[in-house]
Structure formats: C-alpha cells, structure tokens
Amino acid sequence: MGTVNPVSELLDLFGGLRPTLRAIGEKHPNLIQNWEKAGYIPKYRRPQITAAARKKRLQLPAEL
C-alpha cells in the first residue's frame, strides 16, 4: 500500500489545479506542478493554504 501524495490530496480538495491556484492567490501552474514533482508542499506555503481552506470552509487533512 503506497502513501498518498499530499499535493494530490490538496488538488482533490480544492477541485483541481486552477481552482487551487485561485484559492491560494497564485497564477502559475508550474508552482504546484513543482510541488507534485517534489512530493510535498513547502512549509512556508502552509499558512496560505490553511487560510484558503478556511475561507472555502474546507477541512484540510492532518498530514498537509
């Protein structure tokens, strides 16, 4: 059984690449694509993601 990529989970939660970018206030898809390649979300981006999830009333998984 493999581990779940946190970036994939994030994209699923927000509804895809573009909705995620809009939610966190970014424009460039390569930002999140780089996270996918690396397999993690940089820690300094987490407050931005948490605020976006809160605004959309989404529950972030604990591992994000």
N, C-alpha and C positions, 0 to 999 in steps of 0.2 A: 504494500500500500504506500503510495507516494505522498509527499507533502503538498499542500495547496500553496500555490504562489500567491502571496498577499496582494500583489498588483492585480492579478486576475480577479481576486475577490473584490477588490476596490472597484474595478471596472464593472463588474456584475452589479454591485450595489448601486452605483450611480447611473447605470444603464448604458455603458459603453465608453469609448474613448472621448468623443467630442462632448457628451454631457459631463463627463468627469472634468475635462479641461475647463468648461464653462463654470462649473461649480467651484473650482479652486482658483478661478480668475487667471488662467493661463491660456495661451493661444497656440503654442507649438506642440504638435503631436509627438515630435521626437523626444520631448521631455519625458512623457510617460512610457514611450517605447524604450527609452534607455533604462527606465526602472524595470521594465519587463525583462530586458536582457540581463540585467544585474540580479534580478530575482528578489529585490527588496525596495522599500520606499525609504528615501533618506530621512533621518530623524528630524532634520530641520524643516521638513515639509509637513510633518505630522500635525502641528497646530493649525496649519492652513486647511488640511483635510478634515480635522476634527470640527473646525468652525463651519466648513461647508456642509458636513453631515448634520450638524446640529441645526443649521438653517433649513435644511430639507427634511428635518425630523427623521433621519436615518440612524439606525443603530449600527455602529462600527463593531466588527468582531474584535475581541480582546487582543488577538495576535497582530493587529495592524498597529 
